[in-house]
Amino acid sequence: MGVEIYVGQISGSVTEDEVKKLFSVVGTVESVHMVVDPASGEFRGCGYVRMSTDEEAREAIDLLNGAKLGERLITVKNAPPKIFKKTGSSGGSGQRLKPTIS
């Protein structure tokens, strides 16, 4: 299981393949996830890249934070921890945990 890092300020014209290509110069990219608004389907200008090791993730943060991708300078930092909140009715069974990012 790899290490996830946050990428912000991504231009709407940039593709997942372009993000993967940029981060591949640092190491093995396991996955790229571009964040899309669930209601509108519009790209939110940020995403997550999963690097294969802690060392590659640290190097990506050090080398690519402030790098130009498309027409913007991107922000690269540690991904915030995922917080699980209960969803569904209050109390009782049938509640599910839903990952959210604070």
C-alpha positions in Angstrom: 0.0 0.0 0.0 1.4 3.3 -1.1 1.5 6.8 0.5 -1.1 9.4 -0.5 -0.2 13.0 -1.1 -2.5 16.0 -1.8 -2.1 18.1 -4.9 -3.9 21.4 -5.1 -4.2 24.3 -7.6 -4.5 21.9 -10.5 -5.8 23.6 -13.7 -9.0 22.2 -15.1 -7.3 21.5 -18.4 -4.8 19.1 -16.8 -5.5 15.3 -17.2 -4.8 12.4 -14.8 -2.2 11.2 -17.3 -0.3 14.6 -17.1 -0.3 14.4 -13.3 0.9 10.9 -13.3 3.7 11.8 -15.8 4.9 14.7 -13.6 5.0 12.6 -10.4 6.6 9.6 -12.2 9.9 11.6 -12.4 10.1 11.1 -8.6 9.1 7.4 -8.4 6.4 4.9 -8.9 2.9 6.4 -9.1 0.3 3.8 -7.9 -2.7 5.9 -8.6 -4.1 9.4 -9.3 -7.5 10.6 -8.1 -8.8 13.9 -9.4 -11.5 15.3 -7.0 -14.9 15.9 -8.7 -17.9 17.5 -7.1 -20.5 14.7 -6.7 -23.5 17.0 -7.3 -22.3 18.9 -10.4 -19.6 16.6 -11.7 -17.2 19.6 -12.0 -13.5 19.2 -11.2 -12.5 20.8 -7.9 -9.0 21.7 -8.8 -7.3 19.2 -6.5 -6.5 15.5 -6.3 -4.5 12.8 -4.6 -1.5 10.9 -5.9 -0.5 7.6 -4.3 3.3 7.0 -4.4 4.7 3.6 -3.7 7.0 4.5 -0.8 7.3 7.1 2.0 10.6 8.2 0.5 9.1 8.9 -2.9 6.2 10.8 -1.3 8.6 13.0 0.7 10.7 13.6 -2.4 7.6 14.5 -4.5 6.5 17.0 -1.8 10.0 18.5 -1.7 10.6 18.7 -5.4 7.1 19.3 -6.9 5.5 21.7 -4.5 5.4 24.9 -6.5 6.1 23.2 -9.8 4.3 24.3 -12.9 1.6 22.0 -14.3 -0.4 23.3 -17.1 -0.7 27.1 -16.5 -0.6 26.9 -12.7 1.9 26.3 -9.9 0.6 23.3 -8.0 0.6 22.7 -4.2 1.9 19.4 -3.1 1.7 18.3 0.6 0.9 15.4 2.9 -2.7 14.3 2.4 -4.8 15.1 5.4 -5.9 12.0 7.5 -9.2 10.5 6.6 -11.8 10.9 9.3 -14.7 8.5 9.4 -18.1 9.8 10.4 -21.2 7.9 11.1 -24.0 8.2 8.6 -27.6 7.1 8.7 -30.1 7.3 11.5 -29.1 8.2 15.0 -28.3 5.3 17.2 -29.1 1.6 16.5 -27.7 -0.6 13.9 -27.5 0.1 10.2 -25.0 3.0 10.6 -22.2 3.1 8.1 -18.9 4.8 8.4 -18.2 7.3 5.6 -14.7 8.6 5.0 -14.5 12.4 5.0 -11.6 14.8 4.7 -11.5 17.7 7.1 
